[in-house]
Amino acid sequence: MIRKALIIGVNYYQNAQQLYGCVNDAHSVEAVLERDSDGTKNFQTKLITSNGPDSKLTRKDLKNNIEELFQGNPGTALFYFAGHGHVENTGGYLLTSECEHGDSGIPMTELLDIAYNSKAQNKIIILDCCHAGAAGNFSVNKDVSILSDGMTILTATSADQYAKEEKGSGVFTKLLVDALYGSAANLLGQVTPGSVYAHIDQAIGDWGQRPIFKTNVKKFMPLRIAQPPIPLADLRMLTELFVDKWKDYQLDPTYEPERSEEQKSLYPDPVEENTQKFEILQKYNRVNLVTPVDAPHMWHAAMFSKSCKLTTLGERYWDLVKNKYI
C-alpha cells in the first residue's frame, strides 16, 4: 500500500518575520518518516524547504503539491507544514514565502477540502505553525464535517496561540520526532497518531502552547514501526509462562540469579532454566504486563517465594498472543 508524505518547511518570508527552525524541523520529520527502525521503507517522502530568496515557496507551488499528495488512492497521505500561520475571522491560513497579507496564504479550509475529497484511506495533516488549531474549526460545506472517514488532524497550537521555537527547532516538532523514533511506541513498536498526541500532550503539560488532535478513524494505522520495548519473541511467550491468564505464576529463589554471599548459604542455588524465565518476567514487569504479588519488587517475589500475575494490560496482550494476532 502506497504511503506518501509531503513535508514542508518555510524559513524565508519576503514580507514577514524570518523563521529559523522550520527547515531543520522538516528535515527531521522526513528523516524519521522515511524508514522504519529496521531500515525498511516507510513513507515515500517529498521534502520542500525555503531558506532564502533562491528557494522561496509560492502559494501556487504549495497548492499544486498538496493536490498531488492527495491524488490517486494511496493507503496513507500525510501532510506536514512548518512555517508561519495566520488566523482572522475568515479562518486560518498557511503562509508561503511571497505572502503580503495573512489572508493571501493557503486557507486551511482549502487544504482540508482537498484532503476531504481525496480517496486516500488515511489522511493525516500535521501543522507546526501559529494558530494551527484553526484547522478543523470550519466545515468544508454546511452540515458536513471536515473530518471525513480516515482523516486525522494534529496541530502544534490552538487557533489563538503562537507556536514556540527552542534552540532552532519547534517545541511541537521536537516532541513529534521523539515520539516517532519510539517514545510513543506500543509493545509492538507501533507509533500511531493517537500515541503521538498522548506523548506530546503529556510532555507539554500545562504550558501555554496546547496541541490539538481531531480524528475520524475506525482504527489507527501506524505512522512508523520503531524498536519494540520488548522483543516480540519474548512477548509471544506470555501464553507459555501463563498457561492460564487468571492464575498467578509461582516463584521461588531458584529464579533469581543475584544474591549476596550470606544469602547463598540461606537459599537454594539458581536454576538456569528458571533464571531465563525470570529474565523475561522482569521484562514484562518493566512494561507493565506483570506485577509481583504481595512483594514490592520482582526480586522480593522470587527470594521470598511469592508469585507474580498479569496486569490488565498483560491480560489483553495474553489474548492477542493466544489468538495469534501477535
Protein Blocks (a to p, Z undefined) as FASTA:
>chain_A
ZZdddddddfbdfkbccdfklmmmmmmmmmmmmpcfkopafbdcdddddfbfklcccfkl
mmmmmmmmmgcjdfbdcddddddddddfkbccdddfklmbfklmccfklmmmmmmmpcbf
bdcdddddehklmgopacfbghiafbdghiacddfbdfkbccddeehiafklmmmmmmmn
ommccfkopacfklmmmmmmmmnmmafbdcddddddfbdcdfbdcddfbdfklmmmmmmm
mmblkbccdddfklpmbdcfklmmmpccddfklmmmmmmmmmmmmnopaccehiabfklm
mmnopaddddfklmmmmmmmmnopZZ
